[in-house]
């Protein structure tokens, strides 16, 4: 499956490049290529753009508990995604699919309708929660998002989202059903459901751009419950924090949850910083347990670029190098550091803290090499602490 995906990706890119060259020569085709092959018709507004991404990861991580060590050293194709986006008859569309582990998984697959001041999205999409989650993985600073996005299961679902935005704000709210599984097996959704909303506001203070936001989500798990679990900022390892709230488990079955989060960010020239506080409470298990996570991050572009940000959507975008390697320049170099904390002490599952040091080299507009050093500690009442440390690398190409 992965081989077929890579072959399809190369074929699509090659075809687009050939078409681009031909169209440029004849000046009739409407093709363009800016790292991304695309076509548009200026008369009727119809368009489409090939899109995709491939992340190749390597990690060498060590766990140490009570003097005993467990090592993880492995590589993986973390993401292999292919899709299209564009507009037809005034309706915008996105269709992206992951091709990993011999399975086909839907990512963003939705239509957007313009309702005179509002956008209505119908399909499979993210619930509107968290700055870190809303920012595409192509543009996040580290190889892994903050602990809360995974711990609290911020995800994509089939539903409808209404969006209103302006030059300095965004408002979004949606109603969602379940999630599909492997599309090569079935189109059936699970029986969970959710409602969610997010609001952001952008301010300027001197030369700085300041982002503030908040979001909420109410999630009904149906009859399957949930697990609250997370890895220590590295994907190749086992999860180190797990609390099981599925039917028949000792902690009790989770029926619903309520999530809320606060977010803030600032961009000032080459400097950027962001932070989030997330909290989720469960209804069903004894005592209605409550969990919270926080992260704070700051970064600096050594080569002078500024992190891209959209006030109309309240999320970060693509940062382009001032001078790419292909143009004879150094590309863009960024250093960053983040502190993460996840607290599950309400069910004696412990507290996880993580430091991540990141170095990013943006060779081209669509090519990036990421290096992360992680250092963390899990403290569980009545058990020996677990220390986590190691290094990770990623080669990222998107189009």
TORKOL-4160 file (C-alpha; in steps of 0.2 Angstrom, whole numbers, padded with zeros to 4 digits, m for minus):
399
<pt num="1" X="0000" Y="0000" Z="0000"/>
<pt num="2" X="0014" Y="0012" Z="0005"/>
<pt num="3" X="0023" Y="0008" Z="m0011"/>
<pt num="4" X="0007" Y="0011" Z="m0021"/>
<pt num="5" X="0005" Y="0028" Z="m0013"/>
<pt num="6" X="0023" Y="0034" Z="m0016"/>
<pt num="7" X="0021" Y="0028" Z="m0034"/>
<pt num="8" X="0005" Y="0038" Z="m0036"/>
<pt num="9" X="0012" Y="0053" Z="m0028"/>
<pt num="10" X="0027" Y="0053" Z="m0040"/>
<pt num="11" X="0015" Y="0050" Z="m0055"/>
<pt num="12" X="0004" Y="0064" Z="m0050"/>
<pt num="13" X="0018" Y="0076" Z="m0047"/>
<pt num="14" X="0027" Y="0071" Z="m0064"/>
<pt num="15" X="0010" Y="0073" Z="m0073"/>
<pt num="16" X="0007" Y="0090" Z="m0066"/>
<pt num="17" X="0025" Y="0096" Z="m0070"/>
<pt num="18" X="0023" Y="0091" Z="m0088"/>
<pt num="19" X="0006" Y="0099" Z="m0089"/>
<pt num="20" X="0013" Y="0115" Z="m0081"/>
<pt num="21" X="0027" Y="0116" Z="m0094"/>
<pt num="22" X="0015" Y="0113" Z="m0109"/>
<pt num="23" X="0002" Y="0125" Z="m0102"/>
<pt num="24" X="0016" Y="0139" Z="m0100"/>
<pt num="25" X="0022" Y="0136" Z="m0117"/>
<pt num="26" X="0004" Y="0137" Z="m0125"/>
<pt num="27" X="m0002" Y="0150" Z="m0112"/>
<pt num="28" X="m0019" Y="0142" Z="m0113"/>
<pt num="29" X="m0020" Y="0129" Z="m0100"/>
<pt num="30" X="m0022" Y="0138" Z="m0083"/>
<pt num="31" X="m0008" Y="0128" Z="m0075"/>
<pt num="32" X="0004" Y="0135" Z="m0062"/>
<pt num="33" X="0017" Y="0127" Z="m0051"/>
<pt num="34" X="0023" Y="0135" Z="m0035"/>
<pt num="35" X="0029" Y="0120" Z="m0026"/>
<pt num="36" X="0011" Y="0114" Z="m0029"/>
<pt num="37" X="0004" Y="0109" Z="m0046"/>
<pt num="38" X="m0013" Y="0118" Z="m0049"/>
<pt num="39" X="m0025" Y="0123" Z="m0062"/>
<pt num="40" X="m0038" Y="0136" Z="m0063"/>
<pt num="41" X="m0051" Y="0144" Z="m0075"/>
<pt num="42" X="m0052" Y="0163" Z="m0072"/>
<pt num="43" X="m0069" Y="0164" Z="m0082"/>
<pt num="44" X="m0079" Y="0152" Z="m0071"/>
<pt num="45" X="m0068" Y="0151" Z="m0055"/>
<pt num="46" X="m0066" Y="0132" Z="m0056"/>
<pt num="47" X="m0050" Y="0126" Z="m0050"/>
<pt num="48" X="m0040" Y="0111" Z="m0042"/>
<pt num="49" X="m0024" Y="0108" Z="m0034"/>
<pt num="50" X="m0015" Y="0092" Z="m0031"/>
<pt num="51" X="m0009" Y="0091" Z="m0013"/>
<pt num="52" X="0000" Y="0078" Z="m0002"/>
<pt num="53" X="0013" Y="0075" Z="0011"/>
<pt num="54" X="0026" Y="0062" Z="0016"/>
<pt num="55" X="0035" Y="0062" Z="0033"/>
<pt num="56" X="0049" Y="0050" Z="0035"/>
<pt num="57" X="0054" Y="0049" Z="0054"/>
<pt num="58" X="0068" Y="0041" Z="0064"/>
<pt num="59" X="0069" Y="0040" Z="0083"/>
<pt num="60" X="0081" Y="0033" Z="0096"/>
<pt num="61" X="0072" Y="0034" Z="0113"/>
<pt num="62" X="0076" Y="0026" Z="0130"/>
<pt num="63" X="0065" Y="0023" Z="0144"/>
<pt num="64" X="0072" Y="0020" Z="0162"/>
<pt num="65" X="0062" Y="0014" Z="0176"/>
<pt num="66" X="0069" Y="0009" Z="0193"/>
<pt num="67" X="0086" Y="0006" Z="0185"/>
<pt num="68" X="0080" Y="m0004" Z="0170"/>
<pt num="69" X="0081" Y="0003" Z="0153"/>
<pt num="70" X="0070" Y="0000" Z="0137"/>
<pt num="71" X="0076" Y="0006" Z="0121"/>
<pt num="72" X="0067" Y="0011" Z="0105"/>
<pt num="73" X="0076" Y="0014" Z="0089"/>
<pt num="74" X="0066" Y="0013" Z="0073"/>
<pt num="75" X="0061" Y="0022" Z="0057"/>
<pt num="76" X="0043" Y="0024" Z="0050"/>
<pt num="77" X="0033" Y="0033" Z="0036"/>
<pt num="78" X="0023" Y="0043" Z="0049"/>
<pt num="79" X="0012" Y="0051" Z="0036"/>
<pt num="80" X="0009" Y="0047" Z="0018"/>
<pt num="81" X="m0006" Y="0058" Z="0011"/>
<pt num="82" X="m0013" Y="0062" Z="m0006"/>
<pt num="83" X="m0028" Y="0072" Z="m0011"/>
<pt num="84" X="m0035" Y="0087" Z="m0020"/>
<pt num="85" X="m0043" Y="0104" Z="m0016"/>
<pt num="86" X="m0051" Y="0117" Z="m0026"/>
<pt num="87" X="m0068" Y="0125" Z="m0031"/>
<pt num="88" X="m0082" Y="0120" Z="m0043"/>
<pt num="89" X="m0097" Y="0131" Z="m0046"/>
<pt num="90" X="m0093" Y="0141" Z="m0032"/>
<pt num="91" X="m0092" Y="0127" Z="m0019"/>
<pt num="92" X="m0075" Y="0124" Z="m0012"/>
<pt num="93" X="m0069" Y="0106" Z="m0009"/>
<pt num="94" X="m0055" Y="0096" Z="0000"/>
<pt num="95" X="m0052" Y="0077" Z="m0001"/>
<pt num="96" X="m0037" Y="0070" Z="0007"/>
<pt num="97" X="m0033" Y="0052" Z="0012"/>
<pt num="98" X="m0019" Y="0043" Z="0022"/>
<pt num="99" X="m0012" Y="0027" Z="0015"/>
<pt num="100" X="m0003" Y="0019" Z="0030"/>
<pt num="101" X="m0001" Y="0002" Z="0036"/>
<pt num="102" X="m0011" Y="m0006" Z="0022"/>
<pt num="103" X="m0027" Y="0005" Z="0027"/>
<pt num="104" X="m0035" Y="0020" Z="0019"/>
<pt num="105" X="m0040" Y="0033" Z="0031"/>
<pt num="106" X="m0050" Y="0049" Z="0028"/>
<pt num="107" X="m0043" Y="0066" Z="0033"/>
<pt num="108" X="m0050" Y="0082" Z="0027"/>
<pt num="109" X="m0064" Y="0077" Z="0016"/>
<pt num="110" X="m0077" Y="0091" Z="0015"/>
<pt num="111" X="m0087" Y="0104" Z="0005"/>
<pt num="112" X="m0087" Y="0123" Z="0009"/>
<pt num="113" X="m0103" Y="0133" Z="0005"/>
<pt num="114" X="m0103" Y="0152" Z="0005"/>
<pt num="115" X="m0118" Y="0158" Z="0014"/>
<pt num="116" X="m0116" Y="0177" Z="0013"/>
<pt num="117" X="m0105" Y="0181" Z="0028"/>
<pt num="118" X="m0104" Y="0163" Z="0034"/>
<pt num="119" X="m0095" Y="0147" Z="0028"/>
<pt num="120" X="m0104" Y="0131" Z="0030"/>
<pt num="121" X="m0092" Y="0115" Z="0030"/>
<pt num="122" X="m0100" Y="0098" Z="0027"/>
<pt num="123" X="m0090" Y="0082" Z="0028"/>
<pt num="124" X="m0076" Y="0075" Z="0038"/>
<pt num="125" X="m0065" Y="0088" Z="0047"/>
<pt num="126" X="m0057" Y="0092" Z="0063"/>
<pt num="127" X="m0068" Y="0098" Z="0078"/>
<pt num="128" X="m0064" Y="0117" Z="0081"/>
<pt num="129" X="m0053" Y="0115" Z="0096"/>
<pt num="130" X="m0035" Y="0121" Z="0100"/>
<pt num="131" X="m0023" Y="0132" Z="0091"/>
<pt num="132" X="m0010" Y="0117" Z="0090"/>
<pt num="133" X="m0023" Y="0105" Z="0083"/>
<pt num="134" X="m0030" Y="0118" Z="0070"/>
<pt num="135" X="m0013" Y="0121" Z="0064"/>
<pt num="136" X="m0008" Y="0109" Z="0050"/>
<pt num="137" X="0006" Y="0096" Z="0054"/>
<pt num="138" X="0015" Y="0104" Z="0039"/>
<pt num="139" X="0017" Y="0120" Z="0049"/>
<pt num="140" X="0019" Y="0115" Z="0068"/>
<pt num="141" X="0036" Y="0118" Z="0076"/>
<pt num="142" X="0039" Y="0101" Z="0083"/>
<pt num="143" X="0037" Y="0083" Z="0077"/>
<pt num="144" X="0023" Y="0080" Z="0089"/>
<pt num="145" X="0009" Y="0092" Z="0095"/>
<pt num="146" X="0007" Y="0097" Z="0113"/>
<pt num="147" X="0001" Y="0082" Z="0125"/>
<pt num="148" X="m0017" Y="0088" Z="0126"/>
<pt num="149" X="m0021" Y="0085" Z="0108"/>
<pt num="150" X="m0018" Y="0067" Z="0109"/>
<pt num="151" X="m0023" Y="0064" Z="0127"/>
<pt num="152" X="m0040" Y="0071" Z="0125"/>
<pt num="153" X="m0043" Y="0064" Z="0108"/>
<pt num="154" X="m0045" Y="0080" Z="0097"/>
<pt num="155" X="m0049" Y="0073" Z="0081"/>
<pt num="156" X="m0059" Y="0073" Z="0064"/>
<pt num="157" X="m0077" Y="0068" Z="0063"/>
<pt num="158" X="m0091" Y="0068" Z="0051"/>
<pt num="159" X="m0102" Y="0083" Z="0053"/>
<pt num="160" X="m0106" Y="0101" Z="0049"/>
<pt num="161" X="m0096" Y="0117" Z="0055"/>
<pt num="162" X="m0102" Y="0135" Z="0053"/>
<pt num="163" X="m0088" Y="0148" Z="0052"/>
<pt num="164" X="m0088" Y="0167" Z="0052"/>
<pt num="165" X="m0071" Y="0176" Z="0051"/>
<pt num="166" X="m0065" Y="0194" Z="0048"/>
<pt num="167" X="m0048" Y="0203" Z="0047"/>
<pt num="168" X="m0044" Y="0200" Z="0066"/>
<pt num="169" X="m0056" Y="0186" Z="0072"/>
<pt num="170" X="m0064" Y="0169" Z="0069"/>
<pt num="171" X="m0079" Y="0160" Z="0076"/>
<pt num="172" X="m0083" Y="0142" Z="0072"/>
<pt num="173" X="m0096" Y="0130" Z="0079"/>
<pt num="174" X="m0101" Y="0112" Z="0074"/>
<pt num="175" X="m0111" Y="0097" Z="0076"/>
<pt num="176" X="m0103" Y="0080" Z="0073"/>
<pt num="177" X="m0106" Y="0062" Z="0072"/>
<pt num="178" X="m0094" Y="0047" Z="0073"/>
<pt num="179" X="m0078" Y="0043" Z="0065"/>
<pt num="180" X="m0075" Y="0031" Z="0050"/>
<pt num="181" X="m0063" Y="0017" Z="0051"/>
<pt num="182" X="m0053" Y="0009" Z="0037"/>
<pt num="183" X="m0062" Y="0015" Z="0021"/>
<pt num="184" X="m0056" Y="0000" Z="0012"/>
<pt num="185" X="m0066" Y="m0011" Z="0024"/>
<pt num="186" X="m0082" Y="m0001" Z="0028"/>
<pt num="187" X="m0090" Y="0017" Z="0027"/>
<pt num="188" X="m0098" Y="0014" Z="0044"/>
<pt num="189" X="m0096" Y="0027" Z="0058"/>
<pt num="190" X="m0094" Y="0023" Z="0076"/>
<pt num="191" X="m0109" Y="0029" Z="0087"/>
<pt num="192" X="m0100" Y="0043" Z="0096"/>
<pt num="193" X="m0106" Y="0062" Z="0093"/>
<pt num="194" X="m0099" Y="0079" Z="0098"/>
<pt num="195" X="m0103" Y="0097" Z="0098"/>
<pt num="196" X="m0089" Y="0110" Z="0098"/>
<pt num="197" X="m0085" Y="0128" Z="0096"/>
<pt num="198" X="m0070" Y="0140" Z="0095"/>
<pt num="199" X="m0067" Y="0159" Z="0095"/>
<pt num="200" X="m0051" Y="0168" Z="0092"/>
<pt num="201" X="m0046" Y="0187" Z="0092"/>
<pt num="202" X="m0030" Y="0194" Z="0085"/>
<pt num="203" X="m0022" Y="0211" Z="0092"/>
<pt num="204" X="m0007" Y="0221" Z="0087"/>
<pt num="205" X="0004" Y="0228" Z="0100"/>
<pt num="206" X="0018" Y="0238" Z="0091"/>
<pt num="207" X="0026" Y="0226" Z="0079"/>
<pt num="208" X="0019" Y="0211" Z="0088"/>
<pt num="209" X="0004" Y="0201" Z="0083"/>
<pt num="210" X="m0005" Y="0193" Z="0098"/>
<pt num="211" X="m0017" Y="0179" Z="0097"/>
<pt num="212" X="m0030" Y="0174" Z="0110"/>
<pt num="213" X="m0043" Y="0160" Z="0109"/>
<pt num="214" X="m0054" Y="0148" Z="0118"/>
<pt num="215" X="m0063" Y="0132" Z="0113"/>
<pt num="216" X="m0075" Y="0119" Z="0120"/>
<pt num="217" X="m0081" Y="0102" Z="0116"/>
<pt num="218" X="m0095" Y="0090" Z="0123"/>
<pt num="219" X="m0092" Y="0072" Z="0117"/>
<pt num="220" X="m0104" Y="0058" Z="0119"/>
<pt num="221" X="m0094" Y="0041" Z="0118"/>
<pt num="222" X="m0110" Y="0030" Z="0114"/>
<pt num="223" X="m0108" Y="0013" Z="0122"/>
<pt num="224" X="m0089" Y="0011" Z="0119"/>
<pt num="225" X="m0081" Y="0022" Z="0132"/>
<pt num="226" X="m0064" Y="0029" Z="0130"/>
<pt num="227" X="m0046" Y="0028" Z="0135"/>
<pt num="228" X="m0036" Y="0044" Z="0140"/>
<pt num="229" X="m0018" Y="0040" Z="0135"/>
<pt num="230" X="m0003" Y="0048" Z="0127"/>
<pt num="231" X="0015" Y="0045" Z="0122"/>
<pt num="232" X="0029" Y="0056" Z="0128"/>
<pt num="233" X="0031" Y="0067" Z="0113"/>
<pt num="234" X="0038" Y="0052" Z="0102"/>
<pt num="235" X="0028" Y="0042" Z="0091"/>
<pt num="236" X="0039" Y="0026" Z="0090"/>
<pt num="237" X="0037" Y="0022" Z="0108"/>
<pt num="238" X="0023" Y="0014" Z="0119"/>
<pt num="239" X="0011" Y="0026" Z="0127"/>
<pt num="240" X="0016" Y="0029" Z="0145"/>
<pt num="241" X="0000" Y="0037" Z="0152"/>
<pt num="242" X="m0016" Y="0027" Z="0150"/>
<pt num="243" X="m0032" Y="0027" Z="0160"/>
<pt num="244" X="m0045" Y="0015" Z="0153"/>
<pt num="245" X="m0064" Y="0020" Z="0154"/>
<pt num="246" X="m0071" Y="0007" Z="0142"/>
<pt num="247" X="m0085" Y="m0004" Z="0148"/>
<pt num="248" X="m0081" Y="m0017" Z="0161"/>
<pt num="249" X="m0065" Y="m0008" Z="0166"/>
<pt num="250" X="m0061" Y="m0005" Z="0185"/>
<pt num="251" X="m0061" Y="0014" Z="0183"/>
<pt num="252" X="m0079" Y="0013" Z="0176"/>
<pt num="253" X="m0086" Y="0018" Z="0159"/>
<pt num="254" X="m0085" Y="0035" Z="0152"/>
<pt num="255" X="m0102" Y="0041" Z="0145"/>
<pt num="256" X="m0098" Y="0059" Z="0140"/>
<pt num="257" X="m0084" Y="0072" Z="0142"/>
<pt num="258" X="m0083" Y="0090" Z="0142"/>
<pt num="259" X="m0067" Y="0099" Z="0136"/>
<pt num="260" X="m0062" Y="0117" Z="0137"/>
<pt num="261" X="m0046" Y="0125" Z="0132"/>
<pt num="262" X="m0037" Y="0142" Z="0132"/>
<pt num="263" X="m0024" Y="0148" Z="0119"/>
<pt num="264" X="m0012" Y="0162" Z="0117"/>
<pt num="265" X="0002" Y="0166" Z="0105"/>
<pt num="266" X="0013" Y="0180" Z="0100"/>
<pt num="267" X="0023" Y="0184" Z="0084"/>
<pt num="268" X="0036" Y="0198" Z="0084"/>
<pt num="269" X="0048" Y="0197" Z="0069"/>
<pt num="270" X="0059" Y="0181" Z="0070"/>
<pt num="271" X="0052" Y="0177" Z="0088"/>
<pt num="272" X="0036" Y="0167" Z="0091"/>
<pt num="273" X="0028" Y="0160" Z="0107"/>
<pt num="274" X="0012" Y="0150" Z="0111"/>
<pt num="275" X="0004" Y="0142" Z="0125"/>
<pt num="276" X="m0012" Y="0132" Z="0129"/>
<pt num="277" X="m0021" Y="0126" Z="0144"/>
<pt num="278" X="m0033" Y="0111" Z="0141"/>
<pt num="279" X="m0045" Y="0103" Z="0153"/>
<pt num="280" X="m0057" Y="0088" Z="0151"/>
<pt num="281" X="m0069" Y="0080" Z="0164"/>
<pt num="282" X="m0078" Y="0063" Z="0162"/>
<pt num="283" X="m0096" Y="0059" Z="0166"/>
<pt num="284" X="m0099" Y="0041" Z="0171"/>
<pt num="285" X="m0083" Y="0035" Z="0181"/>
<pt num="286" X="m0084" Y="0037" Z="0200"/>
<pt num="287" X="m0080" Y="0054" Z="0205"/>
<pt num="288" X="m0081" Y="0061" Z="0188"/>
<pt num="289" X="m0062" Y="0063" Z="0185"/>
<pt num="290" X="m0055" Y="0078" Z="0178"/>
<pt num="291" X="m0038" Y="0080" Z="0169"/>
<pt num="292" X="m0028" Y="0095" Z="0163"/>
<pt num="293" X="m0013" Y="0098" Z="0152"/>
<pt num="294" X="m0002" Y="0114" Z="0148"/>
<pt num="295" X="0011" Y="0118" Z="0136"/>
<pt num="296" X="0022" Y="0133" Z="0133"/>
<pt num="297" X="0033" Y="0135" Z="0118"/>
<pt num="298" X="0045" Y="0149" Z="0111"/>
<pt num="299" X="0055" Y="0149" Z="0095"/>
<pt num="300" X="0067" Y="0160" Z="0085"/>
<pt num="301" X="0071" Y="0161" Z="0066"/>
<pt num="302" X="0090" Y="0163" Z="0066"/>
<pt num="303" X="0089" Y="0168" Z="0047"/>
<pt num="304" X="0076" Y="0182" Z="0051"/>
<pt num="305" X="0060" Y="0175" Z="0044"/>
<pt num="306" X="0044" Y="0177" Z="0054"/>
<pt num="307" X="0032" Y="0163" Z="0057"/>
<pt num="308" X="0016" Y="0164" Z="0046"/>
<pt num="309" X="0000" Y="0167" Z="0055"/>
<pt num="310" X="m0018" Y="0170" Z="0049"/>
<pt num="311" X="m0029" Y="0181" Z="0059"/>
<pt num="312" X="m0045" Y="0176" Z="0049"/>
<pt num="313" X="m0043" Y="0158" Z="0054"/>
<pt num="314" X="m0033" Y="0159" Z="0070"/>
<pt num="315" X="m0019" Y="0147" Z="0066"/>
<pt num="316" X="m0002" Y="0146" Z="0060"/>
<pt num="317" X="0003" Y="0144" Z="0041"/>
<pt num="318" X="0017" Y="0141" Z="0030"/>
<pt num="319" X="0033" Y="0150" Z="0034"/>
<pt num="320" X="0044" Y="0152" Z="0018"/>
<pt num="321" X="0063" Y="0154" Z="0018"/>
<pt num="322" X="0070" Y="0171" Z="0014"/>
<pt num="323" X="0082" Y="0162" Z="0001"/>
<pt num="324" X="0080" Y="0144" Z="m0002"/>
<pt num="325" X="0094" Y="0132" Z="m0005"/>
<pt num="326" X="0090" Y="0130" Z="m0023"/>
<pt num="327" X="0092" Y="0149" Z="m0025"/>
<pt num="328" X="0110" Y="0147" Z="m0017"/>
<pt num="329" X="0104" Y="0153" Z="0000"/>
<pt num="330" X="0104" Y="0145" Z="0018"/>
<pt num="331" X="0085" Y="0141" Z="0018"/>
<pt num="332" X="0077" Y="0146" Z="0035"/>
<pt num="333" X="0084" Y="0140" Z="0052"/>
<pt num="334" X="0073" Y="0139" Z="0067"/>
<pt num="335" X="0077" Y="0134" Z="0085"/>
<pt num="336" X="0063" Y="0131" Z="0098"/>
<pt num="337" X="0060" Y="0124" Z="0115"/>
<pt num="338" X="0043" Y="0118" Z="0123"/>
<pt num="339" X="0038" Y="0112" Z="0140"/>
<pt num="340" X="0023" Y="0101" Z="0142"/>
<pt num="341" X="0014" Y="0094" Z="0157"/>
<pt num="342" X="m0001" Y="0082" Z="0158"/>
<pt num="343" X="m0010" Y="0078" Z="0175"/>
<pt num="344" X="m0020" Y="0062" Z="0177"/>
<pt num="345" X="m0018" Y="0061" Z="0196"/>
<pt num="346" X="m0037" Y="0061" Z="0199"/>
<pt num="347" X="m0036" Y="0043" Z="0194"/>
<pt num="348" X="m0019" Y="0039" Z="0200"/>
<pt num="349" X="m0012" Y="0038" Z="0182"/>
<pt num="350" X="0002" Y="0050" Z="0186"/>
<pt num="351" X="0009" Y="0066" Z="0180"/>
<pt num="352" X="0020" Y="0067" Z="0164"/>
<pt num="353" X="0031" Y="0082" Z="0160"/>
<pt num="354" X="0041" Y="0084" Z="0144"/>
<pt num="355" X="0054" Y="0096" Z="0137"/>
<pt num="356" X="0057" Y="0096" Z="0119"/>
<pt num="357" X="0071" Y="0105" Z="0110"/>
<pt num="358" X="0068" Y="0108" Z="0091"/>
<pt num="359" X="0079" Y="0113" Z="0077"/>
<pt num="360" X="0071" Y="0115" Z="0060"/>
<pt num="361" X="0079" Y="0118" Z="0043"/>
<pt num="362" X="0067" Y="0124" Z="0029"/>
<pt num="363" X="0077" Y="0120" Z="0014"/>
<pt num="364" X="0063" Y="0125" Z="0002"/>
<pt num="365" X="0046" Y="0131" Z="0003"/>
<pt num="366" X="0039" Y="0113" Z="0004"/>
<pt num="367" X="0054" Y="0104" Z="0011"/>
<pt num="368" X="0059" Y="0104" Z="0029"/>
<pt num="369" X="0071" Y="0093" Z="0040"/>
<pt num="370" X="0066" Y="0093" Z="0059"/>
<pt num="371" X="0077" Y="0087" Z="0074"/>
<pt num="372" X="0069" Y="0085" Z="0091"/>
<pt num="373" X="0078" Y="0081" Z="0107"/>
<pt num="374" X="0065" Y="0075" Z="0121"/>
<pt num="375" X="0067" Y="0073" Z="0139"/>
<pt num="376" X="0053" Y="0069" Z="0150"/>
<pt num="377" X="0047" Y="0061" Z="0167"/>
<pt num="378" X="0032" Y="0051" Z="0172"/>
<pt num="379" X="0028" Y="0051" Z="0190"/>
<pt num="380" X="0014" Y="0038" Z="0196"/>
<pt num="381" X="0009" Y="0037" Z="0215"/>
<pt num="382" X="0016" Y="0021" Z="0222"/>
<pt num="383" X="0028" Y="0017" Z="0208"/>
<pt num="384" X="0045" Y="0021" Z="0202"/>
<pt num="385" X="0047" Y="0036" Z="0191"/>
<pt num="386" X="0050" Y="0033" Z="0172"/>
<pt num="387" X="0063" Y="0044" Z="0163"/>
<pt num="388" X="0061" Y="0046" Z="0144"/>
<pt num="389" X="0075" Y="0054" Z="0133"/>
<pt num="390" X="0081" Y="0053" Z="0115"/>
<pt num="391" X="0082" Y="0061" Z="0098"/>
<pt num="392" X="0071" Y="0061" Z="0083"/>
<pt num="393" X="0073" Y="0066" Z="0065"/>
<pt num="394" X="0060" Y="0070" Z="0051"/>
<pt num="395" X="0062" Y="0073" Z="0033"/>
<pt num="396" X="0046" Y="0082" Z="0027"/>
<pt num="397" X="0040" Y="0085" Z="0010"/>
<pt num="398" X="0023" Y="0092" Z="0005"/>
<pt num="399" X="0015" Y="0098" Z="m0011"/>
